[in-house]
């Protein structure tokens, strides 16, 4: 999800790949995999510019919400003392 967010924000697969320290090819494959999973074209790819489609904007908004909830959950979990919590197996 972070890769997709970065591609949309930076309007570039190459720049998003550089930001995430992966190859442009790997980034393109990740985006293509997402599009295949949701069965929709999410990005319009032009020579030096990427634009989100309507479906892409919906997915971008979804990704932002998921990552926000993820970060909140991680902070809550990190705030719990594992010593005081009994483990039920």
KEKE-3310 file (N, C-alpha, C; in steps of 0.2 Angstrom, whole numbers, plus 5000, padded with zeros to 4 digits):
npx = (5004:5010:5019:5010:5004:5015:5018:5007:5008:5020:5019:5026:5033:5047:5052:5046:5050:5064:5063:5059:5069:5070:5070:5065:5058:5054:5045:5036:5031:5025:5014:5007:5003:4994:4985:4980:4975:4964:4957:4957:4961:4972:4981:4986:4998:5010:5023:5032:5025:5013:4996:4982:4968:4950:4946:4959:4960:4951:4956:4968:4964:4958:4970:4977:4969:4970:4983:4984:4976:4983:4995:4990:4986:4998:5005:4996:4998:5011:5011:5006:5010:5018:5022:5012:5001:4992:4995:4985:4984)
npy = (4994:5006:5008:5010:5022:5031:5031:5037:5050:5055:5055:5046:5031:5028:5038:5034:5021:5024:5031:5020:5012:5001:4993:5001:4992:4982:4990:4993:4980:4977:4987:4983:4970:4974:4980:4969:4961:4969:4970:4981:4996:5006:5017:5029:5028:5039:5045:5053:5054:5050:5047:5045:5035:5036:5024:5022:5033:5030:5018:5023:5032:5022:5015:5025:5026:5013:5012:5022:5017:5006:5011:5018:5007:4999:5008:5008:4995:4994:5002:4994:4984:4970:4962:4963:4956:4942:4927:4917:4901)
npz = (5000:5004:4993:4983:4987:4987:4973:4968:4975:4971:4958:4949:4945:4945:4954:4966:4967:4969:4982:4990:4989:4980:4964:4948:4940:4949:4957:4947:4944:4957:4957:4946:4950:4961:4953:4946:4956:4961:4949:4941:4932:4939:4938:4926:4914:4908:4898:4906:4918:4930:4933:4944:4941:4942:4949:4955:4963:4973:4978:4983:4993:5001:5004:5012:5023:5028:5031:5041:5051:5054:5059:5071:5078:5080:5088:5099:5103:5106:5117:5127:5141:5140:5151:5160:5155:5154:5145:5136:5131)
capx = (5000:5014:5021:5005:5003:5021:5018:5002:5010:5026:5017:5031:5035:5054:5054:5043:5055:5070:5061:5058:5075:5069:5071:5059:5055:5051:5039:5031:5028:5020:5008:5003:5000:4989:4979:4977:4971:4958:4954:4955:4967:4973:4985:4987:5005:5012:5030:5035:5020:5008:4990:4977:4961:4945:4947:4965:4959:4947:4961:4973:4960:4958:4977:4979:4965:4973:4990:4983:4974:4989:5000:4987:4986:5005:5006:4992:5001:5018:5009:5004:5016:5017:5023:5006:4996:4992:4994:4980:4985)
capy = (5000:5012:5009:5014:5029:5035:5032:5043:5056:5057:5054:5043:5025:5028:5041:5030:5016:5027:5032:5014:5008:4996:4995:5003:4986:4979:4994:4992:4974:4978:4990:4978:4965:4977:4981:4963:4959:4973:4969:4988:5000:5011:5022:5031:5029:5042:5045:5055:5056:5045:5050:5040:5034:5036:5018:5023:5038:5026:5014:5028:5034:5016:5014:5030:5024:5007:5014:5026:5013:5002:5015:5019:5000:4998:5013:5005:4988:4996:5005:4989:4981:4963:4958:4962:4953:4935:4924:4911:4897)
capz = (5000:5004:4987:4978:4989:4985:4966:4967:4977:4967:4951:4946:4947:4946:4960:4971:4968:4973:4989:4994:4989:4976:4957:4945:4938:4955:4958:4942:4946:4963:4955:4941:4954:4964:4948:4944:4962:4961:4943:4938:4930:4944:4936:4919:4914:4902:4897:4912:4922:4932:4936:4946:4938:4947:4953:4958:4968:4978:4981:4986:4999:5005:5007:5017:5029:5031:5035:5047:5056:5055:5063:5077:5081:5082:5094:5105:5105:5109:5124:5132:5145:5139:5157:5164:5151:5154:5139:5136:5125)
cpx = (5004:5017:5016:5004:5009:5021:5013:5005:5016:5025:5022:5033:5043:5056:5051:5048:5061:5069:5061:5064:5074:5070:5064:5055:5051:5044:5034:5027:5023:5014:5004:5000:4994:4983:4976:4973:4964:4954:4952:4962:4967:4977:4986:4994:5007:5020:5034:5031:5015:5002:4985:4971:4956:4945:4954:4964:4955:4952:4966:4970:4960:4965:4979:4975:4968:4979:4989:4981:4979:4994:4997:4987:4993:5006:5002:4996:5007:5017:5007:5010:5014:5018:5016:5000:4997:4991:4990:4982:4980)
cpy = (5006:5013:5013:5021:5033:5036:5038:5049:5059:5057:5051:5036:5025:5032:5037:5024:5018:5028:5026:5009:5001:4998:4997:4997:4982:4983:4993:4985:4974:4981:4986:4973:4968:4978:4974:4960:4963:4973:4976:4991:5006:5017:5023:5032:5033:5043:5047:5057:5051:5049:5044:5040:5035:5030:5019:5028:5034:5022:5018:5030:5028:5015:5019:5028:5018:5008:5018:5022:5008:5005:5016:5012:4998:5002:5010:4999:4990:4999:5000:4985:4973:4959:4958:4959:4946:4932:4918:4907:4891)
cpz = (5000:4997:4982:4980:4987:4977:4965:4969:4973:4960:4946:4949:4949:4953:4966:4972:4972:4980:4993:4993:4985:4968:4954:4943:4943:4957:4953:4943:4951:4961:4950:4945:4958:4959:4946:4950:4962:4954:4940:4936:4935:4942:4928:4918:4907:4903:4904:4917:4924:4935:4938:4942:4943:4952:4958:4964:4974:4981:4985:4993:5004:5008:5012:5023:5032:5035:5041:5053:5058:5060:5070:5081:5084:5088:5100:5108:5109:5116:5129:5135:5144:5146:5161:5161:5151:5147:5139:5130:5124)
residu = (UNK:UNK:UNK:UNK:UNK:UNK:UNK:UNK:UNK:UNK:UNK:UNK:UNK:UNK:UNK:UNK:UNK:UNK:UNK:UNK:UNK:UNK:UNK:UNK:UNK:UNK:UNK:UNK:UNK:UNK:UNK:UNK:UNK:UNK:UNK:UNK:UNK:UNK:UNK:UNK:UNK:UNK:UNK:UNK:UNK:UNK:UNK:UNK:UNK:UNK:UNK:UNK:UNK:UNK:UNK:UNK:UNK:UNK:UNK:UNK:UNK:UNK:UNK:UNK:UNK:UNK:UNK:UNK:UNK:UNK:UNK:UNK:UNK:UNK:UNK:UNK:UNK:UNK:UNK:UNK:UNK:UNK:UNK:UNK:UNK:UNK:UNK:UNK:UNK)
# end
